[in-house]
Amino acid sequence: MKSHGMNAATPKKHEMNPKTKSIFRGLIIIVAWFGLLLQLYLTLTTNSGKSVFEKLLNYFSYFTILTNTLVAIGTTMSLLLPRSEIGKFFAQSHTESALTVYIVTVAMIHLLFLREVVEFQGWNVFSDFVLHKVVPALYLVYWIFFVPKGELRWQDALQWLVYPFVYFVYVLIRGFIDNFYPYPFANVDQLGYGRALTNGAWIILSFFVLGLILVFVDRFMHKEKVSN
């Protein structure tokens, strides 16, 4: 005889309502796409003497833009196309945790190293606020409350370094070709390769440390949930 106290259709203790999760995903989608499109508009309408292609290339050369785009695409696919292969991929806790590491690092590096370097004006102030603060904060809250815990491994923190490492290599190659460096800490023309590579190593190390912290928190929250 089956017990009527708990069945497969009954939400587990501490499990968030799926509707609440969907609403929160929708909020991230709206905010992230708004910030990205606003910044794209500002980039394209800036009278800098560059072609549209050059402006687009520069726009997508920023780690902030690439990472916010990944968050926007991933959240959109997991919400609107949950049964598709790409939707399932972005809905995995491993993928969402990786995105959390990336977008939180975006906020941290901006706060610690870039806030005083670049001064924005007009609508750029607002787009900067959305992409560097609001989206990272929303996605971190999403990870804490809605991403399943207990599925991460310590080696995941190492695997998550592929994306920032490839990006840094791209920055060096792009800078070598046309002297464009999106971030001052990677500017070889001003710092030299030794200093730029050292800065890159420290930044990649910060990704690794944050990844380890995320895995630790994941395991701790899972243990707490099981014990309760």
N, CA, C and O of each residue as an XYZ file, in Angstrom:
912
protein
N       0.836     -1.190      0.000
C       0.000      0.000      0.000
C       0.880      1.252      0.000
O       1.802      1.369      0.808
N       0.589      2.192     -0.915
C       1.389      3.403     -1.046
C       0.985      4.433     -0.005
O      -0.192      4.597      0.314
N       1.977      5.109      0.505
C       1.717      6.174      1.474
C       1.202      7.400      0.748
O       1.685      7.721     -0.337
N       0.236      8.088      1.324
C      -0.329      9.298      0.730
C       0.333     10.545      1.307
O      -0.026     11.664      0.941
N       1.304     10.357      2.215
C       1.958     11.503      2.821
C       2.954     12.172      1.898
O       3.184     13.378      1.995
N       3.555     11.386      0.991
C       4.565     11.935      0.083
C       4.548     11.113     -1.185
O       4.545      9.884     -1.124
N       4.537     11.763     -2.322
C       4.602     11.058     -3.591
C       5.457     11.853     -4.551
O       5.970     12.916     -4.202
N       5.611     11.340     -5.761
C       6.512     11.961     -6.741
C       6.079     13.361     -7.121
O       6.896     14.179     -7.543
N       4.789     13.638     -6.972
C       4.273     14.939     -7.398
C       4.385     15.989     -6.302
O       4.151     17.175     -6.533
N       4.748     15.530     -5.094
C       4.834     16.461     -3.977
C       6.204     17.105     -3.921
O       7.209     16.394     -3.925
N       6.281     18.427     -3.868
C       7.587     19.101     -3.810
C       8.375     18.658     -2.583
O       7.802     18.479     -1.508
N       9.679     18.481     -2.735
C      10.522     18.109     -1.618
C      10.667     19.282     -0.668
O      10.468     20.439     -1.039
N      11.018     18.956      0.566
C      11.253     20.000      1.551
C      12.420     20.862      1.092
O      13.427     20.341      0.614
N      12.291     22.175      1.234
C      13.295     23.170      0.851
C      13.360     23.389     -0.655
O      14.156     24.203     -1.121
N      12.530     22.671     -1.433
C      12.588     22.840     -2.887
C      11.725     24.023     -3.298
O      10.557     24.103     -2.919
N      12.288     24.930     -4.063
C      11.561     26.117     -4.476
C      10.472     25.767     -5.492
O      10.610     24.815     -6.259
N       9.407     26.537     -5.487
C       8.326     26.357     -6.443
C       8.851     26.565     -7.861
O       9.494     27.579     -8.135
N       8.586     25.610     -8.779
C       9.054     25.745    -10.169
C       8.583     27.043    -10.824
O       9.300     27.623    -11.640
N       7.383     27.498    -10.468
C       6.876     28.748    -11.029
C       7.723     29.932    -10.572
O       7.996     30.849    -11.346
N       8.130     29.902     -9.318
C       8.987     30.964     -8.793
C      10.325     30.967     -9.516
O      10.875     32.023     -9.830
N      10.841     29.766     -9.776
C      12.099     29.641    -10.510
C      11.964     30.207    -11.914
O      12.858     30.905    -12.391
N      10.860     29.913    -12.574
C      10.622     30.412    -13.925
C      10.489     31.936    -13.936
O      10.996     32.604    -14.837
N       9.813     32.471    -12.940
C       9.665     33.927    -12.838
C      11.023     34.590    -12.647
O      11.309     35.624    -13.250
N      11.851     33.989    -11.808
C      13.176     34.552    -11.558
C      14.044     34.468    -12.808
O      14.796     35.392    -13.115
N      13.934     33.357    -13.523
C      14.644     33.235    -14.801
C      14.189     34.329    -15.764
O      15.002     34.958    -16.441
N      12.890     34.541    -15.812
C      12.347     35.576    -16.687
C      12.882     36.949    -16.340
O      13.152     37.755    -17.230
N      13.040     37.225    -15.048
C      13.580     38.514    -14.612
C      15.028     38.675    -15.085
O      15.418     39.738    -15.567
N      15.814     37.612    -14.942
C      17.208     37.662    -15.401
C      17.267     37.888    -16.903
O      18.083     38.674    -17.384
N      16.407     37.204    -17.644
C      16.372     37.339    -19.102
C      16.095     38.789    -19.504
O      16.800     39.351    -20.343
N      15.079     39.382    -18.909
C      14.700     40.755    -19.248
C      15.830     41.728    -18.934
O      16.195     42.557    -19.767
N      16.380     41.623    -17.729
C      17.422     42.564    -17.300
C      18.691     42.394    -18.127
O      19.284     43.381    -18.563
N      19.111     41.149    -18.346
C      20.351     40.900    -19.079
C      20.257     41.363    -20.534
O      21.153     42.046    -21.031
N      19.166     40.988    -21.217
C      19.015     41.403    -22.619
C      18.868     42.916    -22.734
O      19.374     43.519    -23.680
N      18.184     43.527    -21.783
C      18.040     44.984    -21.807
C      19.412     45.656    -21.694
O      19.733     46.561    -22.465
N      20.215     45.205    -20.730
C      21.536     45.786    -20.548
C      22.425     45.595    -21.766
O      23.152     46.507    -22.160
N      22.368     44.404    -22.364
C      23.188     44.105    -23.537
C      22.767     44.939    -24.741
O      23.612     45.497    -25.441
N      21.464     45.024    -24.980
C      20.973     45.786    -26.133
C      21.209     47.284    -25.955
O      21.511     47.988    -26.919
N      21.071     47.766    -24.728
C      21.348     49.173    -24.466
C      22.813     49.489    -24.743
O      23.128     50.495    -25.379
N      23.702     48.630    -24.264
C      25.125     48.851    -24.489
C      25.477     48.717    -25.965
O      26.346     49.433    -26.463
N      24.813     47.809    -26.664
C      25.042     47.660    -28.105
C      24.620     48.921    -28.845
O      25.328     49.401    -29.731
N      23.470     49.449    -28.476
C      22.994     50.690    -29.089
C      23.977     51.831    -28.840
O      24.310     52.579    -29.758
N      24.437     51.960    -27.609
C      25.388     53.021    -27.266
C      26.704     52.847    -28.022
O      27.319     53.827    -28.442
N      27.125     51.617    -28.191
C      28.370     51.345    -28.921
C      28.241     51.710    -30.395
O      29.139     52.325    -30.972
N      27.121     51.330    -30.998
C      26.936     51.572    -32.435
C      26.699     53.045    -32.756
O      27.019     53.505    -33.852
N      26.142     53.777    -31.806
C      25.819     55.182    -32.077
C      26.925     56.140    -31.633
O      26.800     57.355    -31.783
N      28.002     55.586    -31.088
C      29.130     56.431    -30.699
C      29.884     56.884    -31.939
O      30.272     56.067    -32.774
N      30.089     58.190    -32.054
C      30.775     58.738    -33.231
C      32.287     58.628    -33.042
O      32.951     59.591    -32.658
N      32.814     57.440    -33.317
C      34.240     57.186    -33.077
C      35.036     57.041    -34.370
O      36.244     56.809    -34.325
N      34.386     57.174    -35.508
C      35.086     57.037    -36.775
C      35.329     55.603    -37.185
O      35.986     55.353    -38.195
N      34.806     54.641    -36.411
C      34.975     53.230    -36.745
C      33.785     52.727    -37.545
O      32.691     53.286    -37.468
N      34.007     51.668    -38.313
C      32.929     51.054    -39.087
C      32.031     50.258    -38.141
O      32.400     49.989    -36.998
N      30.851     49.886    -38.633
C      29.930     49.086    -37.825
C      30.585     47.759    -37.456
O      30.428     47.281    -36.333
N      31.313     47.163    -38.390
C      31.989     45.890    -38.117
C      33.007     46.053    -36.992
O      33.076     45.215    -36.093
N      33.789     47.114    -37.033
C      34.786     47.353    -35.987
C      34.125     47.558    -34.632
O      34.610     47.064    -33.614
N      33.013     48.292    -34.625
C      32.303     48.530    -33.372
C      31.743     47.224    -32.799
O      31.808     46.989    -31.593
N      31.194     46.381    -33.677
C      30.669     45.094    -33.226
C      31.782     44.192    -32.716
O      31.627     43.503    -31.707
N      32.907     44.204    -33.426
C      34.045     43.387    -33.013
C      34.550     43.826    -31.641
O      34.851     42.990    -30.789
N      34.641     45.122    -31.435
C      35.080     45.638    -30.139
C      34.059     45.336    -29.046
O      34.422     45.003    -27.917
N      32.791     45.454    -29.390
C      31.712     45.188    -28.427
C      31.808     43.764    -27.887
O      31.708     43.535    -26.682
N      32.002     42.821    -28.792
C      32.064     41.420    -28.380
C      33.463     40.991    -27.934
O      33.711     39.803    -27.727
N      34.367     41.944    -27.786
C      35.704     41.636    -27.288
C      35.814     41.838    -25.785
O      36.858     41.564    -25.193
N      34.746     42.315    -25.169
C      34.757     42.524    -23.724
C      34.218     41.291    -23.003
O      33.173     40.755    -23.371
N      34.926     40.854    -21.992
C      34.502     39.688    -21.213
C      33.140     39.935    -20.569
O      32.325     39.021    -20.442
N      32.906     41.170    -20.169
C      31.614     41.528    -19.579
C      30.471     41.248    -20.546
O      29.455     40.666    -20.167
N      30.644     41.665    -21.797
C      29.598     41.467    -22.798
C      29.420     39.989    -23.113
O      28.293     39.497    -23.174
N      30.520     39.281    -23.312
C      30.445     37.857    -23.634
C      29.771     37.067    -22.517
O      28.936     36.200    -22.777
N      30.136     37.369    -21.281
C      29.592     36.614    -20.153
C      28.126     36.938    -19.914
O      27.329     36.036    -19.657
N      27.758     38.216    -19.994
C      26.345     38.568    -19.879
C      25.527     37.954    -21.012
O      24.372     37.573    -20.817
N      26.130     37.860    -22.195
C      25.447     37.215    -23.322
C      25.224     35.737    -23.051
O      24.153     35.203    -23.339
N      26.236     35.073    -22.495
C      26.082     33.657    -22.135
C      24.976     33.475    -21.100
O      24.175     32.545    -21.195
N      24.938     34.360    -20.119
C      23.889     34.291    -19.095
C      22.512     34.496    -19.727
O      21.567     33.767    -19.426
N      22.412     35.490    -20.601
C      21.134     35.798    -21.250
C      20.678     34.639    -22.136
O      19.521     34.222    -22.072
N      21.586     34.124    -22.959
C      21.242     33.009    -23.856
C      20.920     31.752    -23.056
O      19.923     31.079    -23.315
N      21.774     31.441    -22.079
C      21.567     30.236    -21.282
C      20.249     30.246    -20.536
O      19.524     29.251    -20.531
N      19.936     31.366    -19.905
C      18.677     31.463    -19.151
C      17.477     31.433    -20.087
O      16.448     30.841    -19.762
N      17.605     32.067    -21.247
C      16.519     32.064    -22.230
C      16.247     30.658    -22.745
O      15.096     30.228    -22.824
N      17.313     29.946    -23.094
C      17.156     28.590    -23.634
C      16.585     27.630    -22.595
O      15.712     26.821    -22.911
N      17.071     27.716    -21.359
C      16.595     26.802    -20.321
C      15.148     27.072    -19.947
O      14.446     26.165    -19.502
N      14.688     28.319    -20.121
C      13.301     28.646    -19.802
C      12.358     28.369    -20.964
O      11.301     27.766    -20.777
N      12.733     28.805    -22.157
C      11.824     28.714    -23.302
C      11.936     27.404    -24.082
O      10.968     26.963    -24.703
N      13.116     26.784    -24.048
C      13.309     25.521    -24.782
C      13.894     24.464    -23.852
O      14.977     23.942    -24.116
N      13.193     24.141    -22.771
C      13.745     23.237    -21.756
C      13.979     21.809    -22.247
O      14.795     21.089    -21.671
N      13.277     21.387    -23.303
C      13.420     20.011    -23.786
C      14.429     19.876    -24.920
O      14.754     18.762    -25.331
N      14.924     20.994    -25.424
C      15.930     20.957    -26.480
C      17.285     20.607    -25.880
O      17.478     20.715    -24.669
N      18.225     20.187    -26.725
C      19.553     19.829    -26.244
C      20.257     21.036    -25.620
O      20.894     20.919    -24.573
N      20.136     22.199    -26.275
C      20.785     23.393    -25.744
C      20.105     23.850    -24.450
O      20.762     24.344    -23.534
N      18.777     23.677    -24.389
C      18.054     24.029    -23.169
C      18.468     23.147    -21.999
O      18.653     23.630    -20.882
N      18.613     21.839    -22.265
C      19.043     20.904    -21.226
C      20.472     21.200    -20.777
O      20.796     21.102    -19.593
N      21.323     21.563    -21.741
C      22.711     21.861    -21.411
C      22.802     23.055    -20.459
O      23.508     23.001    -19.452
N      22.082     24.132    -20.785
C      22.152     25.332    -19.960
C      21.402     25.180    -18.639
O      21.590     25.980    -17.722
N      20.545     24.148    -18.538
C      19.802     23.917    -17.299
C      20.563     23.027    -16.325
O      20.139     22.860    -15.182
N      21.680     22.453    -16.762
C      22.477     21.608    -15.884
C      23.088     22.445    -14.759
O      23.493     23.588    -14.968
N      23.146     21.861    -13.582
C      23.718     22.588    -12.445
C      25.186     22.918    -12.688
O      25.668     23.958    -12.238
N      25.901     22.047    -13.393
C      27.308     22.303    -13.705
C      27.442     23.549    -14.582
O      28.314     24.385    -14.343
N      26.585     23.675    -15.594
C      26.633     24.822    -16.499
C      26.235     26.099    -15.778
O      26.901     27.126    -15.911
N      25.151     26.036    -15.014
C      24.683     27.225    -14.292
C      25.694     27.652    -13.226
O      25.833     28.842    -12.944
N      26.387     26.698    -12.643
C      27.410     27.031    -11.654
C      28.604     27.703    -12.328
O      29.176     28.649    -11.787
N      28.979     27.211    -13.509
C      30.068     27.828    -14.265
C      29.723     29.272    -14.603
O      30.552     30.169    -14.446
N      28.495     29.492    -15.067
C      28.055     30.854    -15.396
C      28.063     31.739    -14.159
O      28.347     32.934    -14.248
N      27.755     31.161    -13.015
C      27.789     31.927    -11.768
C      29.204     32.403    -11.461
O      29.415     33.558    -11.091
N      30.171     31.502    -11.617
C      31.573     31.869    -11.391
C      31.981     32.999    -12.333
O      32.618     33.964    -11.910
N      31.614     32.878    -13.607
C      32.019     33.868    -14.599
C      31.392     35.238    -14.343
O      32.084     36.256    -14.369
N      30.084     35.260    -14.095
C      29.398     36.543    -13.968
C      29.732     37.220    -12.638
O      29.780     38.448    -12.569
N      29.962     36.439    -11.587
C      30.358     37.022    -10.303
C      31.774     37.589    -10.402
O      32.066     38.640     -9.830
N      32.648     36.895    -11.125
C      34.007     37.407    -11.320
C      33.983     38.706    -12.114
O      34.793     39.599    -11.866
N      33.061     38.819    -13.066
C      32.888     40.070    -13.812
C      32.636     41.216    -12.834
O      33.249     42.279    -12.940
N      31.740     40.994    -11.892
C      31.410     42.037    -10.914
C      32.595     42.337    -10.002
O      32.862     43.497     -9.690
N      33.303     41.299     -9.574
C      34.412     41.486     -8.644
C      35.570     42.250     -9.280
O      36.124     43.170     -8.678
N      35.933     41.856    -10.512
C      37.050     42.525    -11.185
C      36.710     43.977    -11.476
O      37.559     44.859    -11.344
N      35.462     44.226    -11.873
C      35.047     45.608    -12.120
C      35.109     46.430    -10.835
O      35.569     47.571    -10.838
N      34.645     45.843     -9.749
C      34.627     46.549     -8.469
C      36.031     46.836     -7.949
O      36.293     47.915     -7.419
N      36.937     45.864     -8.103
C      38.267     45.983     -7.519
C      39.276     46.715     -8.403
O      40.158     47.408     -7.897
N      39.143     46.559     -9.742
C      40.194     47.066    -10.618
C      39.758     48.077    -11.675
O      40.580     48.865    -12.143
N      38.494     48.069    -12.056
C      38.098     48.873    -13.212
C      37.209     50.059    -12.877
O      37.071     50.974    -13.688
N      36.614     50.057    -11.712
C      35.646     51.097    -11.375
C      36.257     52.486    -11.421
O      35.612     53.440    -11.856
N      37.514     52.602    -10.967
C      38.166     53.904    -10.915
C      38.925     54.231    -12.204
O      39.375     55.361    -12.393
N      39.065     53.239    -13.089
C      39.850     53.429    -14.313
C      39.030     54.093    -15.410
O      39.506     55.008    -16.081
N      37.787     53.627    -15.591
C      36.930     54.132    -16.661
C      35.767     54.910    -16.060
O      35.066     54.406    -15.183
N      35.562     56.131    -16.528
C      34.436     56.947    -16.071
C      33.383     56.998    -17.174
O      33.661     57.438    -18.289
N      32.180     56.547    -16.856
C      31.096     56.529    -17.830
C      30.229     57.773    -17.666
O      30.179     58.392    -16.603
N      29.553     58.113    -18.752
C      28.649     59.259    -18.731
C      27.327     58.874    -19.391
O      27.264     57.954    -20.206
N      26.269     59.604    -19.016
C      24.965     59.394    -19.634
C      24.438     57.989    -19.416
O      24.539     57.436    -18.321
N      23.877     57.420    -20.469
C      23.278     56.093    -20.394
C      24.307     54.990    -20.180
O      23.963     53.884    -19.764
N      25.575     55.295    -20.466
C      26.621     54.306    -20.214
C      26.739     53.974    -18.731
O      27.116     52.861    -18.364
N      26.418     54.937    -17.890
C      26.436     54.702    -16.447
C      25.405     53.644    -16.090
O      25.666     52.750    -15.285
N      24.223     53.758    -16.704
C      23.142     52.822    -16.408
C      23.448     51.429    -16.944
O      23.238     50.439    -16.243
N      23.945     51.340    -18.186
C      24.269     50.031    -18.764
C      25.393     49.369    -17.971
O      25.389     48.154    -17.774
N      26.353     50.172    -17.518
C      27.437     49.650    -16.692
C      26.886     49.083    -15.384
O      27.320     48.022    -14.934
N      25.943     49.781    -14.782
C      25.323     49.325    -13.537
C      24.581     48.003    -13.745
O      24.672     47.100    -12.914
N      23.860     47.894    -14.836
C      23.080     46.682    -15.114
C      23.987     45.483    -15.355
O      23.780     44.418    -14.773
N      24.997     45.653    -16.217
C      25.832     44.528    -16.635
C      26.874     44.121    -15.598
O      27.264     42.955    -15.539
N      27.328     45.068    -14.784
C      28.369     44.757    -13.802
C      27.840     44.514    -12.397
O      28.550     43.965    -11.555
N      26.610     44.914    -12.135
C      26.101     44.784    -10.774
C      24.774     44.033    -10.711
O      24.656     43.051     -9.978
N      23.783     44.479    -11.463
C      22.448     43.895    -11.337
C      22.409     42.452    -11.816
O      21.941     41.572    -11.094
N      22.898     42.201    -13.031
C      22.868     40.833    -13.557
C      23.689     39.878    -12.683
O      23.193     38.803    -12.347
N      24.929     40.227    -12.301
C      25.672     39.324    -11.404
C      24.943     39.044    -10.095
O      24.927     37.907     -9.624
N      24.339     40.075     -9.506
C      23.628     39.887     -8.238
C      22.425     38.972     -8.424
O      22.200     38.069     -7.618
N      21.655     39.199     -9.480
C      20.479     38.369     -9.745
C      20.866     36.918     -9.984
O      20.218     35.999     -9.483
N      21.937     36.723    -10.760
C      22.307     35.340    -11.089
C      22.883     34.613     -9.878
O      22.688     33.406     -9.729
N      23.585     35.331     -9.020
C      24.090     34.712     -7.795
C      22.935     34.290     -6.897
O      22.957     33.196     -6.332
N      21.935     35.139     -6.761
C      20.750     34.793     -5.978
C      20.043     33.595     -6.600
O      19.578     32.701     -5.893
N      19.967     33.584     -7.933
C      19.352     32.457     -8.642
C      20.095     31.163     -8.322
O      19.469     30.135     -8.062
N      21.428     31.210     -8.339
C      22.203     29.999     -8.067
C      21.975     29.519     -6.640
O      21.823     28.319     -6.408
N      21.949     30.429     -5.694
C      21.786     30.055     -4.295
C      20.448     29.365     -4.041
O      20.391     28.361     -3.330
N      19.387     29.894     -4.613
C      18.047     29.414     -4.277
C      17.447     28.405     -5.261
O      16.558     27.640     -4.888
N      17.912     28.393     -6.492
C      17.223     27.587     -7.499
C      18.064     26.506     -8.183
O      17.493     25.584     -8.765
N      19.359     26.581     -8.137
C      20.191     25.569     -8.788
C      20.370     24.390     -7.830
O      20.771     24.586     -6.683
N      20.076     23.161     -8.288
C      20.222     21.975     -7.428
C      21.641     21.867     -6.874
O      22.616     22.142     -7.573
N      21.740     21.466     -5.622
C      23.041     21.373     -4.965
C      23.461     19.903     -4.805
O      22.635     18.991     -4.839
N      24.763     19.713     -4.632
C      25.304     18.381     -4.385
C      25.795     17.653     -5.621
O      26.151     16.477     -5.537
N      25.823     18.320     -6.763
C      26.231     17.665     -8.004
C      27.608     18.114     -8.492
O      28.111     17.584     -9.482
N      28.221     19.079     -7.814
C      29.507     19.605     -8.264
C      30.668     18.796     -7.691
O      30.561     18.203     -6.617
N      31.781     18.784     -8.431
C      33.005     18.118     -8.013
C      34.119     19.159     -7.918
O      34.040     20.217     -8.541
N      35.152     18.855     -7.139
C      36.251     19.798     -6.971
C      36.949     20.089     -8.294
O      37.398     21.210     -8.530
N      37.041     19.074     -9.160
C      37.716     19.277    -10.448
C      36.942     20.189    -11.389
O      37.489     20.662    -12.385
N      35.668     20.438    -11.080
C      34.881     21.351    -11.909
C      35.508     22.744    -11.922
O      35.487     23.436    -12.939
N      36.065     23.145    -10.780
C      36.684     24.473    -10.683
C      37.828     24.609    -11.680
O      38.094     25.702    -12.183
N      38.506     23.494    -11.966
C      39.602     23.505    -12.940
C      39.053     23.546    -14.361
O      39.588     24.258    -15.210
N      38.002     22.795    -14.624
C      37.387     22.770    -15.957
C      36.809     24.131    -16.330
O      36.805     24.508    -17.502
N      36.329     24.853    -15.350
C      35.714     26.157    -15.622
C      36.730     27.217    -16.058
O      36.342     28.314    -16.460
N      38.016     26.901    -15.983
C      39.045     27.857    -16.370
C      39.244     27.939    -17.880
O      39.907     28.853    -18.369
N      38.676     26.995    -18.617
C      38.876     26.968    -20.071
C      38.395     28.261    -20.721
O      39.106     28.854    -21.532
N      37.200     28.692    -20.368
C      36.618     29.901    -20.965
C      37.463     31.156    -20.700
O      37.814     31.841    -21.660
N      37.808     31.493    -19.443
C      38.635     32.686    -19.242
C      40.026     32.552    -19.848
O      40.597     33.547    -20.294
N      40.587     31.338    -19.874
C      41.910     31.151    -20.468
C      41.873     31.417    -21.969
O      42.735     32.118    -22.501
N      40.872     30.856    -22.654
C      40.728     31.076    -24.100
C      40.493     32.551    -24.382
O      41.019     33.098    -25.351
N      39.702     33.190    -23.534
C      39.443     34.620    -23.730
C      40.721     35.425    -23.615
O      40.969     36.312    -24.432
N      41.543     35.126    -22.606
C      42.771     35.894    -22.415
C      43.732     35.695    -23.591
O      44.410     36.636    -24.005
N      43.790     34.487    -24.122
C      44.616     34.228    -25.302
C      44.104     35.058    -26.483
O      44.887     35.634    -27.238
N      42.780     35.109    -26.626
C      42.180     35.923    -27.692
C      42.563     37.396    -27.544
O      42.893     38.055    -28.530
N      42.520     37.908    -26.320
C      42.860     39.313    -26.073
C      44.295     39.607    -26.509
O      44.564     40.633    -27.136
N      45.204     38.708    -26.177
C      46.610     38.910    -26.557
C      46.794     38.860    -28.071
O      47.534     39.663    -28.638
N      46.116     37.913    -28.724
C      46.219     37.799    -30.183
C      45.599     39.016    -30.857
O      46.175     39.585    -31.784
N      44.424     39.410    -30.384
C      43.749     40.580    -30.948
C      44.602     41.833    -30.763
O      44.720     42.643    -31.682
N      45.190     41.995    -29.596
C      46.028     43.152    -29.335
C      47.269     43.163    -30.209
O      47.710     44.220    -30.662
N      47.831     41.986    -30.445
C      49.018     41.885    -31.297
C      48.697     42.293    -32.726
O      49.533     42.876    -33.417
N      47.481     41.982    -33.166
C      47.088     42.265    -34.553
C      46.758     43.741    -34.764
O      47.249     44.356    -35.711
N      45.928     44.313    -33.886
C      45.490     45.700    -34.137
C      45.627     46.636    -32.927
O      45.062     47.729    -32.915
N      46.382     46.195    -31.911
C      46.648     47.036    -30.734
C      45.395     47.414    -29.952
O      45.381     48.435    -29.264
N      44.358     46.613    -30.050
C      43.146     46.870    -29.258
C      43.146     45.952    -28.043
O      43.150     44.728    -28.177
N      43.141     46.547    -26.868
C      43.073     45.791    -25.616
C      41.862     46.283    -24.831
O      41.818     47.443    -24.421
N      40.875     45.406    -24.617
C      39.652     45.842    -23.935
C      39.853     46.232    -22.476
O      39.077     47.013    -21.924
N      40.906     45.680    -21.845
C      41.127     45.973    -20.432
C      42.569     46.419    -20.199
O      43.490     45.851    -20.788
N      42.778     47.426    -19.350
C      44.122     47.981    -19.128
C      45.112     46.982    -18.545
O      46.310     47.090    -18.805
N      44.636     46.003    -17.756
C      45.562     45.048    -17.140
C      46.110     44.032    -18.143
O      46.985     43.233    -17.811
N      45.583     44.071    -19.382
C      46.085     43.171    -20.424
C      46.764     43.934    -21.550
O      47.114     43.355    -22.578
N      46.948     45.232    -21.355
C      47.510     46.071    -22.404
C      49.029     45.874    -22.493
O      49.796     46.444    -21.717
N      49.434     45.053    -23.459
C      50.845     44.723    -23.631
C      51.661     45.946    -24.040
O      52.819     46.079    -23.645
N      51.060     46.842    -24.832
C      51.780     48.039    -25.281
C      52.244     48.891    -24.110
O      53.325     49.479    -24.152
N      51.427     48.956    -23.065
C      51.759     49.785    -21.905
C      52.497     49.011    -20.810
O      53.351     49.567    -20.119
N      52.167     47.740    -20.658
C      52.712     46.959    -19.543
C      53.842     46.016    -19.933
O      54.669     45.649    -19.099
N      53.875     45.626    -21.208
C      54.813     44.591    -21.623
C      54.200     43.218    -21.400
O      53.258     43.075    -20.620
N      54.729     42.211    -22.079
C      54.152     40.870    -21.980
C      54.305     40.265    -20.585
O      53.416     39.558    -20.109
N      55.429     40.542    -19.934
C      55.640     39.969    -18.606
C      54.573     40.382    -17.620
O      53.988     39.536    -16.943
N      54.310     41.683    -17.531
C      53.312     42.203    -16.588
C      51.905     41.783    -17.007
O      51.089     41.414    -16.162
N      51.620     41.839    -18.311
C      50.282     41.466    -18.790
C      49.995     39.984    -18.523
O      48.889     39.630    -18.114
N      50.984     39.127    -18.754
C      50.804     37.698    -18.496
C      50.649     37.419    -17.000
O      49.874     36.550    -16.600
N      51.386     38.156    -16.189
C      51.254     38.002    -14.733
C      49.860     38.403    -14.276
O      49.241     37.715    -13.464
N      49.368     39.524    -14.803
C      48.005     39.963    -14.470
C      46.983     38.914    -14.892
O      46.045     38.607    -14.156
N      47.182     38.371    -16.093
C      46.264     37.345    -16.583
C      46.272     36.112    -15.701
O      45.224     35.519    -15.443
N      47.464     35.721    -15.233
C      47.571     34.545    -14.364
C      46.841     34.775    -13.041
O      46.168     33.877    -12.536
N      46.975     35.978    -12.484
C      46.282     36.281    -11.229
C      44.762     36.279    -11.411
O      44.021     35.810    -10.547
N      44.320     36.804    -12.533
C      42.882     36.845    -12.787
C      42.321     35.437    -12.988
O      41.252     35.109    -12.472
N      43.045     34.610    -13.737
C      42.600     33.229    -13.936
C      42.611     32.479    -12.600
O      41.746     31.643    -12.340
N      43.597     32.788    -11.761
C      43.627     32.185    -10.427
C      42.404     32.594     -9.616
O      41.879     31.799     -8.837
N      41.948     33.836     -9.796
C      40.756     34.288     -9.075
C      39.520     33.498     -9.508
O      38.644     33.215     -8.691
N      39.452     33.143    -10.794
C      38.365     32.283    -11.270
C      38.423     30.927    -10.569
O      37.401     30.384    -10.151
N      39.632     30.396    -10.450
C      39.813     29.084     -9.829
C      39.405     29.105     -8.362
O      38.709     28.205     -7.892
N      39.838     30.134     -7.643
C      39.509     30.247     -6.220
C      38.000     30.391     -6.033
O      37.412     29.745     -5.166
N      37.379     31.243     -6.851
C      35.933     31.422     -6.735
C      35.205     30.120     -7.078
O      34.185     29.794     -6.471
N      35.737     29.381     -8.053
C      35.150     28.098     -8.401
C      35.206     27.130     -7.236
O      34.232     26.429     -6.961
N      36.342     27.084     -6.547
C      36.474     26.217     -5.377
C      35.496     26.625     -4.273
O      34.894     25.775     -3.616
N      35.352     27.922     -4.083
C      34.399     28.415     -3.077
C      32.986     27.990     -3.425
O      32.216     27.591     -2.551
N      32.644     28.076     -4.710
C      31.298     27.702     -5.141
C      31.045     26.209     -4.910
O      29.965     25.819     -4.466
N      32.044     25.381     -5.214
C      31.903     23.935     -4.982
C      31.742     23.664     -3.486
O      30.926     22.833     -3.088
N      32.515     24.363     -2.664
C      32.404     24.195     -1.213
C      31.004     24.564     -0.726
O      30.390     23.829      0.048
N      30.510     25.711     -1.190
C      29.175     26.151     -0.786
C      28.120     25.164     -1.278
O      27.164     24.862     -0.563
N      28.294     24.668     -2.491
C      27.372     23.675     -3.056
C      27.294     22.440     -2.160
O      26.204     21.962     -1.848
N      28.444     21.933     -1.754
C      28.481     20.733     -0.914
C      27.944     21.008      0.483
O      27.256     20.171      1.067
N      28.260     22.181      1.014
C      27.777     22.540      2.344
C      26.255     22.661      2.351
O      25.593     22.140      3.250
N      25.696     23.351      1.345
C      24.242     23.523      1.289
C      23.542     22.185      1.077
O      22.461     21.954      1.619
N      24.156     21.306      0.290
C      23.571     19.983      0.060
C      23.566     19.174      1.353
O      22.580     18.508      1.667
N      24.670     19.228      2.106
C      24.760     18.511      3.357
C      23.740     19.017      4.368
O      23.116     18.233      5.084
N      23.579     20.342      4.418
C      22.602     20.937      5.318
C      21.189     20.520      4.954
O      20.364     20.251      5.827
N      20.917     20.468      3.652
C      19.589     20.106      3.174
C      19.267     18.649      3.508
O      18.152     18.326      3.918
N      20.263     17.774      3.324
C      20.066     16.347      3.609
C      19.884     16.103      5.105
O      19.046     15.300      5.514
N      20.673     16.801      5.911
C      20.595     16.613      7.361
C      19.289     17.127      7.946
O      18.849     16.662      8.997
N      18.668     18.092      7.261
C      17.397     18.630      7.749
C      16.206     17.859      7.209
O      15.063     18.188      7.526
